[in-house]
Structure formats: structure tokens, C-alpha cells
Amino acid sequence: MTGSDHGKMREPAEQAGRDRIDRWLFHARLCRTRSMAQEAAASGRVRLNGVRVEKPGHAVKPGDILTLGLGGQILALRIVALAERRGPAIEAKALYEIVAD
């Protein structure tokens, strides 16, 4: 690794169109803070493609189905896109679509 590459190593979840589940939940405004998103993922309250998630660093990608409890309801949604930052609510809603029952 050269001096210019120092600090540029990416986490596995960030490679090839993927993101960490905690970061995605925060960017999609499904969790108020990043630490709340980390706690939700670590506690097993989130399912990814039907499998319980237990690590906040679990990778997600467009097309994945998330199931989580939100506001007293069970919400199933499909990840449509990833985001670089937490933007306004209108941008956040473009990151997912609700999966009909």
C-alpha cells in the first residue's frame, strides 16, 4: 500500500454496491440516529431476506428485502438504492419501496 492509499481501505460491506445495514437504516430515516440503527441491527429486530440480522455491519444491497418493527407495525420493504449521506425525507423515501402484504 502506498502512502496515498493509506486510510482509503474500504470495509467489505461498502464494496461493490453494498452498504452497512445500520448506515442504510439511518440514511433511509427509518432510525433517528446511527446508534439507534446499530442497536436495532445488533438486537436482532431486523430481518434481511427472511434471516435475522445480528450485526450492524451486515451488508445490504438494492433488491434486498428488510422486515422490521416500526411504530408498532411490522414493515416489509425492498431496498431500491443506497445513499452517500442522510438527506431530506423525500430523498430517503426514494431508497426503498413498501412490499405489499
N, C-alpha and C positions, 0 to 999 in steps of 0.2 A: 504494500500500500504506500503510495507516495504521500508527501506532505499535503498536497492539495486534496487528496481523498480522505484525509483524516476527518472524522466526525460526520461523514456522509453515508456511512453504512446504514442501510435501512433494515427495519425489523421484518421478519418473514411475512407478517400479516400485511405489510404495506407494499409488497411486491406484486406485480402482475395483476393490477386492477382489484386489489383486495384492501380491506381496512380492518382495524380492530373493532370488535363489536361494541365496546364501551364508547369509543370515539364516534362511531356511526350513530349510536343511540343519542348521544349528546348533539351531534350535528343535525340530526333529524328532529330535534326538540322533543323527543319522547321522554327524556330525563332532563331535569332542570340544571343539574351540574354534572361535570365529568365524574366526580367521585360518586354521585348517586348512580350513574350508569355503570361504574365499576362494581359497586356493591350489588346492583341488580344482577349483573352477569355472574359475579362470584357466588351469589346466594342460590343460584340455580332457578331463578324466577323467569328466565328467558329460555325458550326452545328455538333451536336453529334447525330447520328442516326436520322437525319432529324429535330431535335429540336435545336433551337438557345441556345447557351451556354452564360450565363451572369456572371458566377463566375469562377475565376481562379482555385478554389479548387474543381471544379466539378470532380467526379470520372470517370475514363475511365478504360477499361479492354480489353484484347485481344478479337477480334471479333467485336468490335465497329467500326462503320463507321464514319469518320470525313470528313466534307466538309469545305474547307477554300479557300480564295483567296491567291494565291502565285505567285508572278512575273507576275501579270497581267492576270493570268488564274485562273479558278476555278478548284480546285484539290479535288478529292474524293479518300480517301484511307481507307484501313482496317487496324486496329491495329493488328499486329501479335504477338508482345511481348512487355514487359515492360523492362526498364533498371534501373540499380542501379546508373549509372553515365552517363555523356555525354562523349561518346567515339569517336573514329575516324569515319569519314564519312561512311566507309564500314560497321561498326557495326550499325550505325544509320539507314542505309538503310534496314537492316535486321529487324527493328522494325515495318515496315509497308509494304504494297503492294498497288500499284495503282489499283483502281477499274476502269475497262474499262467502257466506256460510253455505 
